[in-house]
Amino acid sequence: DGQPRHAAVIMLRTGVKKDGTLWAWDARVYYNGGAYGARTPQNRMNGTFMAAGSYRTPHVRMTGFIVYTNQVPSGYFRAPGEVQTLFAVESHMDMMASALGLDPLEFRLRNALREGDTKPNGEHIRDLHALDVLNRVAALAHWRKGKRKPIESSDGLARGRGIAYADRHIGIGESEADIAVEADGSLRLTTAVRDVGVGAYTMHRQVAAEVLGVAPELVRIDVAGTDGPYDEGVRAQRGTHVEGLAVFNAATALIDGLRREAARIWNVEPEKVQWRRGRAHLRGTKKSLDLKTIARQAAAASLRARGHSKPARPETYTYQSLVADVAVDKATGEVKVEKLYYVIDATKIINPLIFHGHIHGGVIQGLGFSLTEHLQTEDGRITALSLGDYKLPTIRDIPQLNTSIVKAQEGPGPFGAKAVGEAGISLVAPAIANAVA
């Protein structure tokens, strides 16, 4: 069995000045935790922190509750709590823009976070790209400012356009990784991480290979159990940040060991040995040793290293925005998403295919959340008999998706990488809803 996303009731009350700047934001969020609390956070849901959006508001109060009910227990699912909260927040922003007679994009630009702003918890924000992301998605979608007017067509369809914007925190946690040189000169990377489809092992190989200056194919992944290196678990888009840093630290420590072994072989001080492009080089000479040669002459215990990672919560966030073009059948009410435009800020991208795969996967999950999926319950029991009743989106439901990346400067992961694992999903529903409205 599975644990569905927490159903939520969200109540928002907002004060806005006549010039369209936000002044006060009061939010109360109630999450349906179900009958048990095993997979429900003890005292909060991260989605509660999104209840004031990603905007400059001098006076903010956010209150979150997780309620026990006679329902199926709820659990973590991509962007837990955030998907529900941002649907309310970004729909609310459009409602306020309409009441003020402002263009939805202009209203967001007036109130988006600026460099030097702080989060409601007092945390300072660095490398802030809110305005860049909003302006880029507007350019990508050819957004025309002004009052929203549906476009009527002769085929009985009315077309509309909606926008949504948010930032997302980067997860924290603890992880370890072991790396060792085998007798044949290959590398064995031992990790307790379970790859649940996020491309973790590919990222591990690439990070280790980049640090050591070897081909990723030279790195073999050995998945350990509880007797191996510690890992807290895959969640909160912390893979590259926390687990990747553990691999980075392990590979860096291994280089120190390899330099010492090369120095012993040459009978010189370790300071005279450099490590470049997968080989040890003796300064001032043309002498070098590859991994296989070092492994053949070294003690096995000296050719392994462990990396540990337990970083503090980064003050860097990921910024994203999405525009949806929809067509509504005026006779049946059927909603068809015709185009999506998505922009995110990013630093170093370790694997472009995995990076964009996360975005596309998140957006498609967002489509299902918005338009097709519905978990029906009756007297605390699920009434859907199969996924055939649940209606996951298929390839025929996927619209054209145009993406763009805003260049950011700072990331907490290896080589300055930022998280992307839980991006894409949260803005689809409010952008579609705003387009339909």
N, C-alpha and C positions, 0 to 999 in steps of 0.2 A: 504494500500500500504506500501511498505518498502523503505528503503534508502540503496542503495548498497554501497559497499566499493569504495573508491575513486580510479578511474583509475589513473595511474601515468606514467609519462615519467621521467626517471632517467638518468642523464649524469654523468659519473665518469671519472676522470683523476688522475692517480696515479704515483708517483715517487718511484722507488725501487732501492736500492743499489745492486751492483753486488753480495754481499754476501746473498741476499735474505731478507734484512730487509727493511721494509717500511720507506719512508722518507717524503713523502708529499702526501696529499689526498685532492682533490678538487671535491666537489659534488654539483650538482644542481638538485633539485627535483621539479617537477611540478605535483600538484595534481588537478584532475578534480573535482571541487566542485559542478558542476551542476548549475541550474538556480537560486537557492536561498541559503542563508547562514545560515538558522536556526539551522542546526545541524553540521555546519562546524566551527572549532575553529576560533576565531577572527583573530589571527595573526600567527598561526603556527600549524603544525601537529607533534605529538611526533615522528612519523616515520622519520622525517628529522634528528633527533638526532642520528639515526642508520645508517646514510649515510656514515659514515667512519668505520662501523663495530665495532668489539670489540677488536681492535688492538692498539698496541703502535705505534703511528705515531707523530713525533715531530711537523709537520706543517700540520694543518687541516683547511679547510674552507668548511662549509656546508651552503647551501642557499636553503630555501624552499619557494615555491609559491603555493597558492591555487587560482585557476583560475575559474572565472565565465564562464559557457558555456551554450549553448542551449541544455542541456541534463538533464536527471533525477537528482534531487538533491542527493548528496552523504551524507553519515552519518557514525556514528561510528559502527564498527563491530570488533569483537575480534582482538586485537592487531592492532588498526587503524593506517594505514600508514606504520607500521613496516613490514607487510607481503610483500608489494610491494618492499620496500627499501632493505630488506635483500635478496630478490630474486636476485636483481641486484648486491649487494655487494658480496654475497657468490659465485655467478657465476663468477663475476669479479676476485675473489681470485683464482679460479681454472684456469682461463685463464692466469693470471700472473704466477702461479706455472708452468703451461705447457710451457710458454715462457722462464722461467728460468731453465727448466729441473729439477724442484723439485717435490717431492711427495707432494700432496695436504695437507696431514696431517702434514708433516714436515714443510711446509711453514706456516701453521697456528700456529704450536708450536713455531716457531721462533719469531712470531710477536704478539702472544696473550698477553693480559694484565698481568702484574706482580704486586705483592704486593707493595704498595707505589705509584703506578701510579695514575694519575688524569684523569678525563673526560675532554673533550674539553671545558666544561663550568667552569673548575677549581675545580670541586668537587672531593675530595679525596675518594678513594674506600677502603672499609674495608671488611675483610673476603672474600678474592678473591679466587675463585676456577676454574679459566679458564683452567689452565694446567691440573688440576685433572680431570675435565670433559672430556677434549680431550683425555687424556691418558686412561680414563676408557672406553670411547666409542670405542677406538681402540682395547682395550683388549676384550671387549664384542663382537665386530664384527670380531675379529681375522684379523685386518687390516694388510696387508703386504705392507711395504713401497717399493717404486720403481715406475717405469713408469707404468701408467695405460694401460693395454692391454685388449680389449674386449675378452671374452671367446666365441668362436664359438661352436655351437652344431649342431648335425645332423638333428635336427628338425626345422632348419631354424631360430633359435633364436640366437641373440647375447646378451650376458650378461655383464653388467657393474656395477660399484659400485661408489657411490658419497658420499661426506661428506659436512656438513655445521655446523657452530658454531656461537653462539651469546650470549650476555647477555641481560637482560631485567630489566628495572627500576621497582620500586614498587610504586604504586599509592598513592596519598595523598588526603585528603578531611576532612570532618567534619561529625560527627554522635553523636547521643545520644541514650540512652536506659534507660528505667525505669524498676525496678524490685521490686515486693511487695510480702509479705507473706500473703497467704489466711488463712481463719479461720481454714481450715482443715490441715494446715501445708504444703500445696503445694505452689509453686512459680509461679507468673504470670510475665512474661517478656514482656514488651510492647515496640514495635519497629515500626518505619515507613518504614523499609526496605521491599522492594518487592522482594521476592525470584523468580528469573527468571529461575530457574533450576540449580542454582549453589550450592544448599545445605546450604543456609545461615542459615535457622532456625535450622537445625541439629547442625551446628557449634555453634550458639548462645546457644542452650541448653547445649552442651558439655562444653563450656567455663564457663557458669554460674555454672553448676553442679560441675565442677572441683574446682572452687574457693571456693564454699560453702561446698564441701565435701558431696554432695548428689547424688542420682541417676538421670541421665538426664530425666527419665520419670516423675520426680517430677516437672519439669519445663514446664509450658504451655506458648505457644507463643500467644500474643495478638497483631494483626496487626492494627496499628492506622492509622488515616488519618492525615490531616494537623494540627489537634488539638493536636496531640501527640508529642512525642519526635522528634527532627529534624534529618533528614538524607539527605545527599547531593545527593544520588542516587548510584545505582550499576554500577560501571564502573572502568576501569583501574586496575583490580585485586586488589581492595582496600578493599574487604569484610572482610577478616580475620584481616587485618592490622588495618583498621580504625573502622569498625563496631564491630569487635571482641574486640578491645580495649575498646570501649564504654561499651560493656557488661561486660568485665573484671572489669572496673572501677565501674560500678553500683553494681556488686556483692561484690566487696571489700568494698564499702561504706555501703552496707547492713549489712555486718558482724559487722561493727562498731556499727550500730544501734541495732543489736541483742545482742551484748555484753553489751551495756548500759541497755537494757531491762532486761537481765538476772541479771545484777548487782542490778537493782532496786528491782527485785523480791527477791533476796537474801539479800538485804540491805547492799551491800558492794560497794567498789570503783570499777569502770570499769576495772582498771588495774589488778584486781585480777581474772578477767574472761578471759579464753582462748576460742578460737573457733577451734574445731577439728572434722573432720569427720561428719559434719552436726549437731553438738551439742555444747552447751555452757558448759564449764567445770570450776568449781571453784577450783582455784589453792590450792594445799595442801590437797584436800579432794577428795572423790569419788562422790561428787554431780555433776549432769549434767542435762541439760534440752534440749529436742528436739524442733524442730520448732513448732510442734503442741501445745506443752505446753506453749511455749513463746507466740504464737499467741493468745491463749485463755486468757492470763493474761495481755496482752499489749494493749496500745492504738494503734488503726489502723494506725494513722498518722506516728508513729515512726517505722513502719515495712515496709517502702518503701524507695527507694533510686534511685537517677538518676546518670548515668555515662555519662561523656562528653569526646569526643576524637577529637583532632585536631592536629595530630602529624606533626612535621616538615618533610620535604622530607628526607627519609632515605639515608644514604651513602652506603647502602647494596644493592647488585644486585643479580639477579638469573642467573645462568650460565647453558647453555644447549648445547648439540650437538647431531647430528643425522646422521646416516649412512643408506643409502638406497641401496638395491640390486634390480636391475631391469632386465627384459628381454624384448628385442625389436624384434618383428617379422620383419625380413628383407624384406619380401614381401609386407606386408601391412602397416608397421610403427606402429602397435599397441604396446603400452607400458604397460607392466604388472609389478607392484611392487610386488616382491616376499617376501622380508623381510625388516623390519625396525629395527634399533637399536637406542634406545634413552636414553640419560643420562641427569640428572638434579641434581643440588645440592639443598639440603633441610636441614632445621633445625628440629624443633619439628613438627611432622605431627599430627594434631589434629584428623583427621578422614582419615585413609588410603584408604577406599573405595572411598570417595569423591576426595581425592588427585589423585589417579590413574585414576578415572573417568574423571577428568579435562584433564589429559595428553592424555588419549585415545580419548576423544572427540575432543581435539585440533588437534591431529594427523589426525583423520578422516576428520575433516574440511579441513585440509591442503591437503589431498588427493583430495578432491573435487575441491579445488582451483587450484590444479596442473593439473588435468587430465580430469575432466568431466564437471565442471560447466562453463557456458559461458552465460553472459547476453547480448543478441544481441539487438542493438538499430538501428532504422532507422528514420532519421529526428527527433531525439529527443524523439522517442517513443519506448517503449519496444515491441519487436516483439514476444518474447516467450509467448505462450498463457497460460501455466501452468507450475507447477514444473515437470510435465512429460517431457516437452521440455527442462527444465533447467538441468536435469540430475544430481541430487544429488547422491553421492555414496551410494550403498546398501551394505548389509552384504557380498555379494559375491565379493565385491571390496576390502574388508579389508584384508591386508596381515598379516603375522605373525609379531607381535611386541614384541621385547625384551627390557625391560627397566631396568635401574639400577639407584641408588641414591648415590651421593657423599655426605658425611656428612659435613655439614657446622656448624659453631659455633654460628653465630649471626643472629638474625632476629628481625624485629621491631614489630611484632605482639604479642598477648598474649602467654606467655610461650616461647617466642623467635621464634615464627612461622614466616615463609616467605611465600610470595605470590606464587601461581601456576596457578591462574585462566586463564591467557592468554598465558600460555606456550604451547608448542607442535606444534602450527599451523605454525609458521613462517619459520621453517627450512625444512619443507617437500618439498616444491617446488624447492629450490636451490639444495638440496641433490639429488632429482630425476633428475633434469636437468643436474647436473654434472655427474651423472651415465650414462645418455643417451649420453651425449657428449663424 
